[in-house]
Amino acid sequence: MSLFISIFIGGGIGALTRYILIEQINKSFVSSFPYGTLTVNVIGAFLIGLAWSYFAAKINISDNLKMFITIGFLGGFTTFSSFNVDIFELIQNGSILISILYIIGTFALTVGAFFLGMSLLRIA
């Protein structure tokens, strides 16, 4: 039961952090491009890569803390639901090319950030 509570609390904190960060970033740009969601997903992918590499090194850490960080916080922090809404809004506003660039850019940047995060701890 404590594992579920760890994931639940981490997810809530991650989702709230995501919301606040997306709002702050989007206020900084006068554009229909969803910079906030893209930034959050790239940061989240990088942090998941770091965590994956850290935990793979057989670091002695409790399962509750691993699940709190990865599935809870980082799962709540990153989002494909906001990503999908952003794509829908771009398409609805007639920004087809921008929506395609957003899809490709998000995929490339998040995969790259994940591998960068994994690689950093392997080097250190």
N, C-alpha and C positions, 0 to 999 in steps of 0.2 A: 504494500500500500504506500509506503514512503517513496518508492520509485515513481508512482503515479503523481504523487504530490510534488515531487521535484520537477517533473516534466511540466505539470500544470503551472506551477509558480514561474518557472523559467519561461514558458510560453507567454504568459501574461506580461512579464517584464520585457521580453523581446518584442512583442506586438506593440506595446506602449512606446518603447524606444523607437521602433520603426515609424510609428505614426508621427511622433514629435520630430524626428529627423527629416522625414519626407516633407512635412509642412514647412520646416525652417528652410530647407534647400529650395523648395518650390517658390517660396516668397522672395528668394534672392534672384530669381530669373523671371524675366517678362517674356515668356514663351509658352507655347502649347506643348513643347517637348517635356516628357516626364523625367526631368533630371533627378528628382528625389528618389523615385523608385529604382532607377538605374543605379544610382550611387549606393543605395541601401543593399541592393542585390549583389553588387560587386564587392562591397565591404564584407557582407555576410559570406560570400563564397570564399574570399580570402581567409576570413576567420575560421570557417569550417575546414579549409585546407590546413591551416595551422593546427587546429585541434586534432584533426585526423592524424597528422604526422606526429604530434605530441603523444597522443594515446597509443599509436602504433609502436612507439619506442618502448612500450611496456612500462610506462611510468606508473607507479603505484598510486592510483587514485580511485576513489570509490565509484561504483556503478551509478549511484545516485548523482554524484557530481558530474560524471560524464554525460548522463542523460539530461541533467539540468542544463548543461552548456550546449550540447549538440542538438538534441531533439527539442528541448524546451526553448532556451533563449534564442539560439541561432535559427531554429525552425520557425519560431514566432517572429524573429527579426526579418528574415528574408521572406519574400512573398511572390507567389505567382498569381494570386488573386488580384492584387493591385496592378501587376504587369498586364493581365488580361483586360482589366478595365481601361488602363491607359491605351492599349492597342485599339479597343473598341471606340474610345473617344476620338483618337486620331483619325481612324477610318471614317467615323461619323462626321467629322469636320472636314473631310475631303483630303486629308494629309496621308495619302496612300504610300507615297515614297518614304516619308518620314517614319511611318509605322513599320515599313519593311526594314529600314535602316535600324530602327529601335530593336526589332526582333533579332536581327543578325548581330548588332552591336552588343545587346544584352547577353546573348549566348556566348559570343566570342570573349567578351570581357569577364563574365562570371567563370567560365571554364579556365581561362588564363589566370584569373585571380586565385582560383582554387589550387591550381598547380604551383603558382608562385608561393602561396602559403605553405603548401606541403614541402616545397623545395627549400624554403628558408630554414626550417628546423633540421633538415637533413644535412645542410651545409654546416650549421653551427655545432 
